[in-house]
Structure formats: C-alpha cells, structure tokens
Amino acid sequence: MQQLQESIYQLIVETSTNLPKDVRKAIRQAKANESAGTRSAIALETITNNIMMAEGDVSPICQDTGMPTFKVKTPVGVNQLEIKKAIFAAMEQATKDSKLRPNSVDSLFGKNSGNNLGPGTPVIKFEQHESEYIDIRLILKGGGCENKNIQYSLPCELEGLGKAGRDLDGIRKCILHSVYQAQGQGCSAGFIGVGVGGDRTSGYELAKDQLFRLTDDVNPIEELRVMEDYILENANKLGVGTMGFGGETTLLGCKIGVINRLPASFFVSVAYNCWAFRRLGMKINAESGGISEWIYRDGEEISFTNESETTEKPREVKLVAPITEEQIRELKVGDVVSISGMMYTGRDAIHHHLKDHDCPVDLNGQIIYHCGPVVLKDADEKYHIKAAGPTTSIREEPYQGDIMKKFGIRAVIGKGGMGEKTLKALGEHGGVYLNAIGGAAQYYAQCIKEVKGVDFLEFGIPEAMWHLQIEDFKAVVTMDSHGNSLHKEVDKDSLQKLATMAEKVF
C-alpha cells in the first residue's frame, strides 16, 4: 500500500510540473510558426520559459491544477478500493506539498476542503483489463479551459456557419465553432477532444477520453483521421492566436472519437484543454505497487531556446503602484506594461463580497489580479507563492466595473478579457484591463517578491485576497480607457473568417 501511494504521488507531481514530450513538440512548432515581435510570439516565449522553470523547480506549470481525473485499468482480482485509498492519500500529500492547489469546494456553501478531497473529487474511472499490471493515467484540466467545453445537439444553427446537420459536415461545423467560441478564454493555443454520439453524459466522457491520446497518433477511422487533419489546419486560419491576441496558431491538436447514439439524439461534445496540457501515465506492478514504466514519455527530448535577446520587442511602459488616472489614460491597446509595487488578488468570492462590503485595505490607485495562487506556508508561518498565473476574467464581469469605481482601482489583470460593462467602466473611471499569459504560473511567481499579508482566508487559499509585493510583472493592455478592446477585434475578425468555412466540405 505504501509503495503504491508513493508511485501515485510521483505521478501527480510529474503531471503537475512536467509537460509530456508530444505537447512540448506541438508548442515548439507553434512558436516557430509565429512572426517575431508579435503579441502571440511574446506569449509563446513566456509559455516556453514557464515550462522550463516548472520542470527545473518541480513546481506547478499552472496554478490551476484543475479537477484531477484518474483512469485506472486493473487486472482481474486487484482490489480497487485499496487503489482508491492510495489515490486519496497521495492527493492529500501532494496538496500539502504545494504540487496541487486546493480546488475541491462544497457546491452549496462554498467551503474549500483544503486537501482536494470531497464528494466527486478527485474523479476516478476504473475498468479491468487482461494485462497483469495496473495502468493508471492522470489528467489535470483547469477550470478556465473546462468552462469552454461545449456540447451541440444536431441539427442546430451555428453563428457564422449556419445550419449543422446530422452528418459529417455538421460535425465539422460544430468542431470549428467550438474553437471559435473559446477565443482566448481557455488559454489558447489549445487542444480539443471530441466525442461524437452517445448521450449527454457519455458524449462528454468520450470527448475527455480523446485527450488521453497522443497528439501525433493516427485515428483508425479514415473519415475521422481526415477530419482531425482538416480541423487542425482550418482552425488555425481563424486568427484567434495564443491567449486570443491574434496570430498563426489557435489550435495545437484535435482528436475525435465516436460511439453509437439513440435515433432521437445526435450530440457532438467538445472537451477543450489549454496549452498547459498536463497528462501522464504509468504502469504499476500489481504486487509491489512500484513503477515499472512511464507512459507518454517516449520520443525525442524537447527543449526550448530562450530567444529574448534576439526577438524584437514592442514598447514597454513601466508603472509603479499606486497608479494615477493620468498614467492609465496614456495606455493604449497593444502596449506592454511592466508593473512594480503592490498587487492584490481577487477572484469570485472577493468580488462577490466587495460589492456589498468595505475592503480591509485601501485599493485607491491599486491593481486587482484575477489569480488563485498555489501557496506554501513554511515552518516560520511565512507564506510563499509557488505558482501564480491569471484566472479567466469574464466571471467577474457582473461586478468588476462597479468595484473599480467604488474603491478607485486603476488596473485589473487577468486573462481572456471582459465584456461591455467593464469596458464602459474603464472609460468612465479611467481604468485598464491587462492580459497576463494564462498558465504561466512559474513565470509570474518569480515576479512576486514577498507576501505582505492576506485577508479572507476563510474563503480558501485560491479565493483569499493576497497582498503581493511585485517587481517587473509584465502584461499586455487589451482593454483601454478609450473604448478599445483587442478581444472584441479578434472575435469580430475570427467570426468573419469562420463564415468563409460555411460551405459543405464533407
């Protein structure tokens, strides 16, 4: 039991901190395809730096370690209850060691369990096989990309593409639309798993199963092989780009599976995964519990070259918080900013609380960071940020503009952009939205020099308000105080491109 628990613990740590080779290869190709000096090129350079930093420090690639999903195949006669106990113990230890962020929250009352355990967490899927070893695979799929999952019921009408019928071409349209609708909110460039058929539940399960396939495998069904190649080529013509900044690479991989359906139903289910595609597996000796072989580790070693000295950079504006309205009004969409001073994290619970309550700190001229970090408390009771990338901002749309005005906040940092209400408030108040690079949790953790304090720990570590001393924290202006939004521009442009793909292909 102890050896099995240790093997599963190693699986969790490696999955969280070390991207598999096939994913690295796809990201390296995306980086090579981008034009030097563009926003997407800068984002991809940050991503590749982050991958190397996470591996070197054995720290989470992304702070959102997601909903851990285990797929376990066991020989006949192996005690699955013992495996489940070992998974629970390994999960709790990995959370304590800051290899996972505590992500399990009571759905009715919002209380975080603190150890990633609770009803439904983690997800464990068992099945038997005729081999003598235990095959256990893990995927860590974050909430930002999970929220961009989508399911279609054919026939249906799709924006830009028109009617999608119950045939191969209808499936094609649904998949293209799924990439378009994700934009940059799922930390593009991403990977998609597609499930055709089944009922609503089995369709989504099939879609997620496709994410366990290697990115360069070949679909045994010829029609689906052709479809996968078509989607990968044409989705990258949409121009959404990395982080939704525009660019040459929007999709890094597409895998499609099919199962039978009922005559009355025709579902196409899409599981969207961010670039931080964390999945790994191992074969475990059923008697000893030791690791006999790692899965997804075959192939060439993939490393990345740091090209920061040779790549042309856009203008960079340095800011020190607190920031004045005059400084904010000078910023335009496309500017890169480098911020030092104080920054305060705030996610769903904080925004919901602040709409009706005062804040324990003065936020006038300050920065709110949409972030739920991975935090470690040392033996001296001092907090350290171990991973700190941005979370998806659109969830705060109902509150953000009002809270900025109420407290005098000048800048909001997150990912994926915000909507019309926030854009209007930026103009009225004199504020700016800054897009950080989603998933780059190690890159941004290095910019955090000290934790100065924390409020609202009762909301849980991810939802608390952390007071952070930062230095040279870089982000891109994507919504300014003059009514401009890069997110709106990219959405409009990509929709026009999507419409050119409406004619029947299959």
MOSULHU-V587945 format. One record per residue. N is the residue number from 1. PHI is phi in radians with two decimals (999 if undefined). PSI is psi in whole degrees, 0 to 359 (NA if undefined). D_FIRST is the distance of its C-alpha to the first C-alpha in whole Angstrom. Layout:
n=N phi=PHI psi=PSI d_first=D_FIRST
n=N phi=PHI psi=PSI d_first=D_FIRST
This chain:
n=1 phi=999 psi=317 d_first=0
n=2 phi=-1.14 psi=319 d_first=4
n=3 phi=-1.18 psi=321 d_first=6
n=4 phi=-1.09 psi=316 d_first=5
n=5 phi=-1.06 psi=318 d_first=6
n=6 phi=-1.15 psi=321 d_first=9
n=7 phi=-1.11 psi=317 d_first=10
n=8 phi=-1.18 psi=323 d_first=11
n=9 phi=-1.04 psi=316 d_first=12
n=10 phi=-1.08 psi=321 d_first=14
n=11 phi=-1.07 psi=315 d_first=15
n=12 phi=-1.09 psi=312 d_first=17
n=13 phi=-1.09 psi=314 d_first=18
n=14 phi=-1.16 psi=322 d_first=20
n=15 phi=-1.12 psi=319 d_first=21
n=16 phi=-1.27 psi=333 d_first=23
n=17 phi=-2.02 psi=349 d_first=25
n=18 phi=-2.44 psi=105 d_first=25
n=19 phi=-1.14 psi=142 d_first=28
n=20 phi=-1.18 psi=161 d_first=27
n=21 phi=-1.13 psi=321 d_first=30
n=22 phi=-1.16 psi=327 d_first=32
n=23 phi=-1.23 psi=317 d_first=32
n=24 phi=-1.03 psi=320 d_first=33
n=25 phi=-1.09 psi=317 d_first=36
n=26 phi=-1.13 psi=321 d_first=37
n=27 phi=-1.21 psi=321 d_first=38
n=28 phi=-1.07 psi=320 d_first=39
n=29 phi=-1.16 psi=321 d_first=42
n=30 phi=-1.08 psi=319 d_first=43
n=31 phi=-1.10 psi=321 d_first=43
n=32 phi=-1.19 psi=333 d_first=46
n=33 phi=-1.41 psi=342 d_first=47
n=34 phi=-1.46 psi=148 d_first=48
n=35 phi=-1.32 psi=136 d_first=52
n=36 phi=-1.04 psi=140 d_first=52
n=37 phi=1.54 psi=352 d_first=52
n=38 phi=-1.36 psi=165 d_first=51
n=39 phi=-1.06 psi=320 d_first=49
n=40 phi=-1.17 psi=322 d_first=47
n=41 phi=-1.11 psi=318 d_first=47
n=42 phi=-1.11 psi=318 d_first=46
n=43 phi=-1.09 psi=317 d_first=43
n=44 phi=-1.17 psi=327 d_first=42
n=45 phi=-1.17 psi=320 d_first=42
n=46 phi=-1.09 psi=318 d_first=40
n=47 phi=-1.06 psi=313 d_first=38
n=48 phi=-1.19 psi=324 d_first=37
n=49 phi=-1.08 psi=318 d_first=38
n=50 phi=-1.10 psi=320 d_first=35
n=51 phi=-1.04 psi=315 d_first=32
n=52 phi=-1.19 psi=321 d_first=33
n=53 phi=-1.13 psi=317 d_first=33
n=54 phi=-1.10 psi=318 d_first=29
n=55 phi=-1.13 psi=316 d_first=28
n=56 phi=-1.17 psi=323 d_first=30
n=57 phi=-1.62 psi=356 d_first=28
n=58 phi=0.88 psi=52 d_first=25
n=59 phi=-2.19 psi=159 d_first=26
n=60 phi=-1.00 psi=133 d_first=26
n=61 phi=-1.05 psi=314 d_first=29
n=62 phi=-2.18 psi=143 d_first=30
n=63 phi=-1.17 psi=334 d_first=29
n=64 phi=-1.51 psi=95 d_first=29
n=65 phi=-1.46 psi=8 d_first=25
n=66 phi=1.21 psi=197 d_first=26
n=67 phi=-1.68 psi=103 d_first=24
n=68 phi=-1.08 psi=127 d_first=21
n=69 phi=-2.13 psi=117 d_first=21
n=70 phi=-1.82 psi=133 d_first=18
n=71 phi=-1.95 psi=120 d_first=19
n=72 phi=-2.17 psi=124 d_first=16
n=73 phi=-1.91 psi=129 d_first=17
n=74 phi=-2.16 psi=151 d_first=15
n=75 phi=-1.15 psi=157 d_first=16
n=76 phi=-1.05 psi=133 d_first=18
n=77 phi=1.70 psi=348 d_first=16
n=78 phi=-1.33 psi=138 d_first=12
n=79 phi=-1.33 psi=104 d_first=11
n=80 phi=-1.22 psi=334 d_first=12
n=81 phi=-1.13 psi=323 d_first=11
n=82 phi=-1.19 psi=323 d_first=7
n=83 phi=-1.13 psi=319 d_first=8
n=84 phi=-1.08 psi=318 d_first=11
n=85 phi=-1.06 psi=319 d_first=9
n=86 phi=-1.15 psi=321 d_first=7
n=87 phi=-1.11 psi=315 d_first=10
n=88 phi=-1.05 psi=314 d_first=12
n=89 phi=-1.13 psi=319 d_first=10
n=90 phi=-1.17 psi=322 d_first=11
n=91 phi=-1.06 psi=314 d_first=15
n=92 phi=-1.11 psi=319 d_first=15
n=93 phi=-1.19 psi=318 d_first=15
n=94 phi=-1.12 psi=325 d_first=17
n=95 phi=-1.19 psi=316 d_first=19
n=96 phi=-1.05 psi=325 d_first=20
n=97 phi=-1.52 psi=7 d_first=20
n=98 phi=1.11 psi=30 d_first=23
n=99 phi=-1.58 psi=342 d_first=21
n=100 phi=-2.27 psi=146 d_first=22
n=101 phi=-1.50 psi=139 d_first=25
n=102 phi=-1.15 psi=111 d_first=24
n=103 phi=-2.09 psi=359 d_first=26
n=104 phi=-1.58 psi=114 d_first=25
n=105 phi=-2.12 psi=135 d_first=28
n=106 phi=-1.06 psi=123 d_first=29
n=107 phi=-1.21 psi=335 d_first=32
n=108 phi=-1.56 psi=321 d_first=34
n=109 phi=-2.07 psi=357 d_first=34
n=110 phi=1.35 psi=6 d_first=33
n=111 phi=-1.36 psi=131 d_first=31
n=112 phi=-1.45 psi=131 d_first=28
n=113 phi=-1.17 psi=334 d_first=24
n=114 phi=1.49 psi=347 d_first=24
n=115 phi=-2.28 psi=11 d_first=20
n=116 phi=1.17 psi=20 d_first=20
n=117 phi=-2.07 psi=148 d_first=19
n=118 phi=2.84 psi=174 d_first=21
n=119 phi=-0.93 psi=119 d_first=23
n=120 phi=1.52 psi=355 d_first=23
n=121 phi=-2.19 psi=125 d_first=21
n=122 phi=-1.37 psi=173 d_first=19
n=123 phi=-1.48 psi=128 d_first=20
n=124 phi=-2.26 psi=123 d_first=18
n=125 phi=-2.00 psi=117 d_first=19
n=126 phi=-1.79 psi=146 d_first=18
n=127 phi=-2.67 psi=162 d_first=20
n=128 phi=-1.75 psi=153 d_first=19
n=129 phi=-2.44 psi=171 d_first=21
n=130 phi=-1.55 psi=357 d_first=22
n=131 phi=-1.32 psi=166 d_first=20
n=132 phi=-1.63 psi=355 d_first=17
n=133 phi=-1.87 psi=165 d_first=15
n=134 phi=-1.60 psi=126 d_first=13
n=135 phi=-1.82 psi=115 d_first=16
n=136 phi=-2.22 psi=127 d_first=15
n=137 phi=-2.22 psi=149 d_first=18
n=138 phi=-2.34 psi=137 d_first=19
n=139 phi=-2.22 psi=135 d_first=23
n=140 phi=-1.92 psi=104 d_first=24
n=141 phi=-1.99 psi=113 d_first=27
n=142 phi=-1.20 psi=164 d_first=29
n=143 phi=-1.17 psi=326 d_first=31
n=144 phi=-1.06 psi=314 d_first=35
n=145 phi=-1.39 psi=331 d_first=34
n=146 phi=-1.07 psi=324 d_first=33
n=147 phi=-1.22 psi=346 d_first=36
n=148 phi=-1.68 psi=2 d_first=38
n=149 phi=-0.98 psi=151 d_first=36
n=150 phi=-2.67 psi=148 d_first=39
n=151 phi=-2.27 psi=134 d_first=40
n=152 phi=-1.97 psi=144 d_first=43
n=153 phi=-2.00 psi=112 d_first=45
n=154 phi=-1.51 psi=143 d_first=48
n=155 phi=-1.39 psi=157 d_first=51
n=156 phi=-2.70 psi=166 d_first=51
n=157 phi=-1.77 psi=131 d_first=53
n=158 phi=-2.08 psi=133 d_first=51
n=159 phi=-0.98 psi=128 d_first=53
n=160 phi=1.51 psi=336 d_first=55
n=161 phi=-2.04 psi=346 d_first=54
n=162 phi=1.36 psi=211 d_first=56
n=163 phi=-1.30 psi=134 d_first=55
n=164 phi=-1.95 psi=117 d_first=51
n=165 phi=-1.64 psi=182 d_first=52
n=166 phi=-1.52 psi=68 d_first=49
n=167 phi=-2.72 psi=181 d_first=49
n=168 phi=-1.03 psi=322 d_first=48
n=169 phi=-1.23 psi=327 d_first=50
n=170 phi=-1.13 psi=320 d_first=49
n=171 phi=-1.07 psi=315 d_first=46
n=172 phi=-0.96 psi=313 d_first=47
n=173 phi=-1.12 psi=319 d_first=48
n=174 phi=-1.07 psi=317 d_first=45
n=175 phi=-1.16 psi=316 d_first=43
n=176 phi=-1.06 psi=317 d_first=46
n=177 phi=-1.11 psi=323 d_first=46
n=178 phi=-1.08 psi=325 d_first=43
n=179 phi=-1.27 psi=317 d_first=43
n=180 phi=-1.04 psi=313 d_first=46
n=181 phi=-1.20 psi=337 d_first=45
n=182 phi=-1.23 psi=326 d_first=42
n=183 phi=0.85 psi=225 d_first=45
n=184 phi=-1.70 psi=2 d_first=43
n=185 phi=-1.26 psi=340 d_first=41
n=186 phi=-1.70 psi=22 d_first=38
n=187 phi=1.03 psi=57 d_first=38
n=188 phi=-1.16 psi=158 d_first=40
n=189 phi=-1.30 psi=139 d_first=40
n=190 phi=-2.12 psi=184 d_first=37
n=191 phi=-2.12 psi=147 d_first=35
n=192 phi=-2.24 psi=141 d_first=36
n=193 phi=-1.93 psi=134 d_first=34
n=194 phi=-2.12 psi=132 d_first=36
n=195 phi=-1.99 psi=120 d_first=36
n=196 phi=-1.81 psi=123 d_first=39
n=197 phi=1.72 psi=197 d_first=39
n=198 phi=1.29 psi=192 d_first=37
n=199 phi=-1.74 psi=187 d_first=37
n=200 phi=-1.09 psi=323 d_first=37
n=201 phi=-1.33 psi=307 d_first=33
n=202 phi=-1.18 psi=333 d_first=32
n=203 phi=-1.12 psi=316 d_first=35
n=204 phi=-1.18 psi=322 d_first=33
n=205 phi=-1.11 psi=319 d_first=29
n=206 phi=-1.10 psi=319 d_first=31
n=207 phi=-1.07 psi=315 d_first=32
n=208 phi=-1.18 psi=326 d_first=29
n=209 phi=-1.02 psi=327 d_first=28
n=210 phi=-1.13 psi=336 d_first=31
n=211 phi=-1.25 psi=346 d_first=29
n=212 phi=-1.46 psi=353 d_first=26
n=213 phi=-1.37 psi=152 d_first=29
n=214 phi=-1.17 psi=146 d_first=30
n=215 phi=-1.16 psi=337 d_first=34
n=216 phi=-1.93 psi=18 d_first=36
n=217 phi=-1.33 psi=172 d_first=35
n=218 phi=-2.03 psi=124 d_first=37
n=219 phi=-1.14 psi=129 d_first=37
n=220 phi=-1.23 psi=343 d_first=38
n=221 phi=-1.64 psi=116 d_first=41
n=222 phi=-1.01 psi=316 d_first=44
n=223 phi=-1.06 psi=323 d_first=45
n=224 phi=-1.34 psi=327 d_first=42
n=225 phi=-1.05 psi=313 d_first=42
n=226 phi=-1.11 psi=320 d_first=45
n=227 phi=-1.10 psi=316 d_first=45
n=228 phi=-1.03 psi=315 d_first=42
n=229 phi=-1.12 psi=319 d_first=44
n=230 phi=-1.09 psi=313 d_first=47
n=231 phi=-1.09 psi=315 d_first=45
n=232 phi=-1.07 psi=319 d_first=43
n=233 phi=-1.19 psi=313 d_first=47
n=234 phi=-1.46 psi=331 d_first=49
n=235 phi=-1.08 psi=329 d_first=46
n=236 phi=-1.37 psi=357 d_first=47
n=237 phi=-1.57 psi=355 d_first=51
n=238 phi=-1.27 psi=336 d_first=50
n=239 phi=1.35 psi=16 d_first=50
n=240 phi=-1.15 psi=312 d_first=48
n=241 phi=1.35 psi=177 d_first=46
n=242 phi=-1.12 psi=129 d_first=43
n=243 phi=1.11 psi=10 d_first=43
n=244 phi=1.33 psi=21 d_first=46
n=245 phi=-1.48 psi=358 d_first=48
n=246 phi=1.50 psi=151 d_first=50
n=247 phi=2.59 psi=186 d_first=49
n=248 phi=-1.50 psi=338 d_first=49
n=249 phi=-2.16 psi=117 d_first=45
n=250 phi=-1.95 psi=329 d_first=44
n=251 phi=-2.26 psi=135 d_first=41
n=252 phi=-1.81 psi=342 d_first=39
n=253 phi=-2.97 psi=149 d_first=37
n=254 phi=-2.47 psi=125 d_first=38
n=255 phi=-2.26 psi=133 d_first=36
n=256 phi=-2.18 psi=132 d_first=37
n=257 phi=-2.13 psi=161 d_first=35
n=258 phi=-2.44 psi=140 d_first=37
n=259 phi=-2.38 psi=166 d_first=37
n=260 phi=-1.17 psi=160 d_first=39
n=261 phi=-2.34 psi=173 d_first=41
n=262 phi=-1.40 psi=153 d_first=43
n=263 phi=-1.03 psi=329 d_first=47
n=264 phi=-1.46 psi=347 d_first=47
n=265 phi=-2.17 psi=144 d_first=45
n=266 phi=-2.53 psi=96 d_first=44
n=267 phi=-1.79 psi=141 d_first=41
n=268 phi=-2.07 psi=114 d_first=41
n=269 phi=-1.94 psi=135 d_first=38
n=270 phi=-2.18 psi=123 d_first=37
n=271 phi=-1.77 psi=114 d_first=34
n=272 phi=-1.64 psi=134 d_first=35
n=273 phi=-2.21 psi=138 d_first=33
n=274 phi=-1.21 psi=177 d_first=34
n=275 phi=-1.09 psi=331 d_first=34
n=276 phi=-1.39 psi=69 d_first=31
n=277 phi=-1.49 psi=87 d_first=29
n=278 phi=-1.66 psi=101 d_first=26
n=279 phi=-2.56 psi=139 d_first=24
n=280 phi=-2.66 psi=164 d_first=21
n=281 phi=-2.65 psi=169 d_first=19
n=282 phi=-2.69 psi=156 d_first=17
n=283 phi=-1.78 psi=129 d_first=16
n=284 phi=-2.06 psi=136 d_first=12
n=285 phi=-1.10 psi=122 d_first=12
n=286 phi=-1.18 psi=338 d_first=11
n=287 phi=-1.60 psi=315 d_first=10
n=288 phi=-1.59 psi=335 d_first=8
n=289 phi=1.44 psi=3 d_first=7
n=290 phi=-1.47 psi=159 d_first=10
n=291 phi=-1.37 psi=126 d_first=13
n=292 phi=-1.78 psi=334 d_first=16
n=293 phi=-2.87 psi=141 d_first=18
n=294 phi=-1.59 psi=148 d_first=19
n=295 phi=-1.93 psi=145 d_first=22
n=296 phi=1.34 psi=18 d_first=25
n=297 phi=-1.96 psi=5 d_first=25
n=298 phi=-1.30 psi=162 d_first=28
n=299 phi=1.80 psi=179 d_first=32
n=300 phi=-1.23 psi=150 d_first=34
n=301 phi=-1.24 psi=133 d_first=33
n=302 phi=-1.99 psi=119 d_first=34
n=303 phi=-2.15 psi=168 d_first=36
n=304 phi=-2.17 psi=141 d_first=39
n=305 phi=-1.61 psi=131 d_first=42
n=306 phi=-1.37 psi=112 d_first=43
n=307 phi=-1.84 psi=21 d_first=46
n=308 phi=-1.09 psi=333 d_first=47
n=309 phi=-1.44 psi=342 d_first=50
n=310 phi=-1.92 psi=346 d_first=52
n=311 phi=-1.51 psi=131 d_first=51
n=312 phi=-1.14 psi=135 d_first=54
n=313 phi=-1.96 psi=148 d_first=53
n=314 phi=-1.33 psi=176 d_first=55
n=315 phi=-1.07 psi=137 d_first=57
n=316 phi=-2.07 psi=130 d_first=54
n=317 phi=-1.86 psi=126 d_first=55
n=318 phi=-1.65 psi=133 d_first=54
n=319 phi=-2.28 psi=147 d_first=54
n=320 phi=-2.19 psi=123 d_first=53
n=321 phi=-1.32 psi=142 d_first=52
n=322 phi=-1.28 psi=148 d_first=54
n=323 phi=-1.86 psi=142 d_first=55
n=324 phi=-1.55 psi=162 d_first=59
n=325 phi=-1.09 psi=322 d_first=60
n=326 phi=-1.06 psi=318 d_first=62
n=327 phi=-1.12 psi=321 d_first=60
n=328 phi=-1.17 psi=318 d_first=58
n=329 phi=-1.13 psi=339 d_first=61
n=330 phi=-1.39 psi=344 d_first=61
n=331 phi=-1.43 psi=144 d_first=58
n=332 phi=-2.23 psi=155 d_first=58
n=333 phi=-0.92 psi=133 d_first=56
n=334 phi=1.81 psi=340 d_first=54
n=335 phi=-1.16 psi=144 d_first=54
n=336 phi=-1.74 psi=129 d_first=51
n=337 phi=-1.99 psi=149 d_first=51
n=338 phi=-2.18 psi=115 d_first=49
n=339 phi=-1.92 psi=140 d_first=49
n=340 phi=-2.27 psi=165 d_first=48
n=341 phi=1.95 psi=216 d_first=48
n=342 phi=-1.73 psi=152 d_first=46
n=343 phi=-2.57 psi=145 d_first=44
n=344 phi=-2.17 psi=130 d_first=43
n=345 phi=-1.40 psi=148 d_first=40
n=346 phi=-2.79 psi=120 d_first=40
n=347 phi=-2.05 psi=209 d_first=39
n=348 phi=-1.00 psi=310 d_first=39
n=349 phi=-1.12 psi=320 d_first=39
n=350 phi=-1.14 psi=313 d_first=41
n=351 phi=-1.11 psi=318 d_first=44
n=352 phi=-1.09 psi=322 d_first=44
n=353 phi=-1.24 psi=315 d_first=44
n=354 phi=-1.22 psi=341 d_first=47
n=355 phi=-1.13 psi=335 d_first=49
n=356 phi=-2.12 psi=1 d_first=50
n=357 phi=-2.35 psi=165 d_first=49
n=358 phi=-1.36 psi=165 d_first=50
n=359 phi=-1.83 psi=140 d_first=48
n=360 phi=-1.24 psi=349 d_first=47
n=361 phi=-2.19 psi=156 d_first=48
n=362 phi=-1.39 psi=115 d_first=51
n=363 phi=-1.74 psi=8 d_first=51
n=364 phi=-1.11 psi=121 d_first=54
n=365 phi=1.38 psi=7 d_first=54
n=366 phi=-1.74 psi=184 d_first=51
n=367 phi=-2.14 psi=133 d_first=48
n=368 phi=-1.82 psi=131 d_first=45
n=369 phi=-1.95 psi=118 d_first=42
n=370 phi=-1.28 psi=92 d_first=40
n=371 phi=-2.69 psi=137 d_first=37
n=372 phi=-2.07 psi=92 d_first=33
n=373 phi=-1.29 psi=165 d_first=32
n=374 phi=-1.59 psi=125 d_first=28
n=375 phi=-2.17 psi=138 d_first=29
n=376 phi=-2.07 psi=131 d_first=27
n=377 phi=-1.79 psi=124 d_first=29
n=378 phi=-1.48 psi=184 d_first=29
n=379 phi=-1.12 psi=337 d_first=29
n=380 phi=-1.63 psi=14 d_first=33
n=381 phi=1.16 psi=21 d_first=32
n=382 phi=-1.67 psi=137 d_first=34
n=383 phi=-1.54 psi=143 d_first=33
n=384 phi=-2.32 psi=135 d_first=32
n=385 phi=-1.51 psi=119 d_first=32
n=386 phi=-1.70 psi=340 d_first=30
n=387 phi=-2.82 psi=139 d_first=31
n=388 phi=-2.74 psi=53 d_first=34
n=389 phi=-1.44 psi=170 d_first=35
n=390 phi=-1.37 psi=155 d_first=38
n=391 phi=-1.79 psi=168 d_first=37
n=392 phi=-1.19 psi=126 d_first=39
n=393 phi=-1.42 psi=334 d_first=42
n=394 phi=-1.06 psi=339 d_first=44
n=395 phi=-1.11 psi=335 d_first=42
n=396 phi=-1.61 psi=5 d_first=44
n=397 phi=-0.95 psi=320 d_first=47
n=398 phi=-1.10 psi=336 d_first=48
n=399 phi=-1.93 psi=330 d_first=48
n=400 phi=-0.99 psi=310 d_first=49
n=401 phi=-1.06 psi=315 d_first=52
n=402 phi=-1.12 psi=320 d_first=53
n=403 phi=-1.21 psi=323 d_first=51
n=404 phi=-1.05 psi=315 d_first=52
n=405 phi=-1.17 psi=317 d_first=56
n=406 phi=-1.08 psi=320 d_first=55
n=407 phi=-1.90 psi=358 d_first=53
n=408 phi=1.35 psi=23 d_first=55
n=409 phi=-1.18 psi=134 d_first=52
n=410 phi=-1.77 psi=334 d_first=53
n=411 phi=-2.46 psi=142 d_first=50
n=412 phi=-2.14 psi=132 d_first=47
n=413 phi=-2.01 psi=133 d_first=45
n=414 phi=-2.90 psi=210 d_first=42
n=415 phi=-2.48 psi=150 d_first=42
n=416 phi=1.53 psi=352 d_first=43
n=417 phi=1.44 psi=174 d_first=46
n=418 phi=-2.32 psi=182 d_first=48
n=419 phi=-1.74 psi=195 d_first=51
n=420 phi=-1.13 psi=323 d_first=54
n=421 phi=-1.08 psi=315 d_first=54
n=422 phi=-1.19 psi=318 d_first=52
n=423 phi=-1.03 psi=318 d_first=55
n=424 phi=-1.11 psi=318 d_first=58
n=425 phi=-1.15 psi=325 d_first=57
n=426 phi=-1.04 psi=320 d_first=56
n=427 phi=-1.24 psi=317 d_first=60
n=428 phi=-1.20 psi=321 d_first=61
n=429 phi=-1.62 psi=331 d_first=59
n=430 phi=1.57 psi=63 d_first=59
n=431 phi=-2.30 psi=174 d_first=55
n=432 phi=-2.54 psi=146 d_first=53
n=433 phi=-1.87 psi=129 d_first=50
n=434 phi=-2.02 psi=129 d_first=48
n=435 phi=-1.68 psi=112 d_first=45
n=436 phi=-1.48 psi=170 d_first=42
n=437 phi=-1.51 psi=111 d_first=40
n=438 phi=-1.03 psi=136 d_first=37
n=439 phi=1.52 psi=347 d_first=34
n=440 phi=-1.44 psi=59 d_first=35
n=441 phi=-1.22 psi=327 d_first=33
n=442 phi=-1.34 psi=321 d_first=33
n=443 phi=-0.99 psi=314 d_first=37
n=444 phi=-1.38 psi=331 d_first=38
n=445 phi=-1.07 psi=328 d_first=35
n=446 phi=-1.19 psi=338 d_first=37
n=447 phi=-1.43 psi=347 d_first=40
n=448 phi=-1.62 psi=113 d_first=39
n=449 phi=-1.58 psi=334 d_first=40
n=450 phi=-2.88 psi=145 d_first=39
n=451 phi=-1.59 psi=114 d_first=38
n=452 phi=-1.53 psi=341 d_first=41
n=453 phi=3.02 psi=178 d_first=40
n=454 phi=-2.69 psi=141 d_first=38
n=455 phi=-2.20 psi=158 d_first=40
n=456 phi=1.08 psi=38 d_first=38
n=457 phi=-1.10 psi=340 d_first=35
n=458 phi=-1.11 psi=343 d_first=34
n=459 phi=-1.40 psi=352 d_first=34
n=460 phi=1.76 psi=157 d_first=31
n=461 phi=-1.00 psi=313 d_first=30
n=462 phi=-1.13 psi=329 d_first=31
n=463 phi=-1.71 psi=356 d_first=35
n=464 phi=-1.22 psi=165 d_first=36
n=465 phi=-1.70 psi=107 d_first=39
n=466 phi=-1.64 psi=134 d_first=38
n=467 phi=-1.69 psi=112 d_first=41
n=468 phi=-2.06 psi=130 d_first=41
n=469 phi=-1.52 psi=119 d_first=43
n=470 phi=-2.08 psi=161 d_first=44
n=471 phi=-2.52 psi=124 d_first=45
n=472 phi=0.94 psi=49 d_first=47
n=473 phi=-1.46 psi=114 d_first=44
n=474 phi=-1.73 psi=141 d_first=46
n=475 phi=-2.72 psi=169 d_first=46
n=476 phi=-1.93 psi=134 d_first=49
n=477 phi=-1.24 psi=116 d_first=51
n=478 phi=-2.05 psi=349 d_first=51
n=479 phi=-2.47 psi=121 d_first=53
n=480 phi=-1.94 psi=182 d_first=56
n=481 phi=-1.47 psi=5 d_first=59
n=482 phi=-1.89 psi=14 d_first=61
n=483 phi=1.53 psi=9 d_first=60
n=484 phi=-1.66 psi=139 d_first=58
n=485 phi=-2.42 psi=116 d_first=54
n=486 phi=-1.08 psi=326 d_first=53
n=487 phi=-1.12 psi=318 d_first=50
n=488 phi=-1.12 psi=318 d_first=53
n=489 phi=-1.10 psi=314 d_first=55
n=490 phi=-1.16 psi=319 d_first=52
n=491 phi=-1.04 psi=313 d_first=52
n=492 phi=-1.09 psi=315 d_first=55
n=493 phi=-1.15 psi=317 d_first=55
n=494 phi=-1.22 psi=329 d_first=52
n=495 phi=-1.15 psi=320 d_first=53
n=496 phi=-1.09 psi=319 d_first=57
n=497 phi=-1.20 psi=323 d_first=55
n=498 phi=-1.07 psi=321 d_first=53
n=499 phi=-1.10 psi=334 d_first=56
n=500 phi=-1.28 psi=351 d_first=57
n=501 phi=-1.81 psi=17 d_first=54
n=502 phi=-1.31 psi=333 d_first=56
n=503 phi=-1.16 psi=149 d_first=57
n=504 phi=-1.07 psi=135 d_first=56
n=505 phi=-2.06 psi=316 d_first=54
n=506 phi=-1.85 psi=NA d_first=52
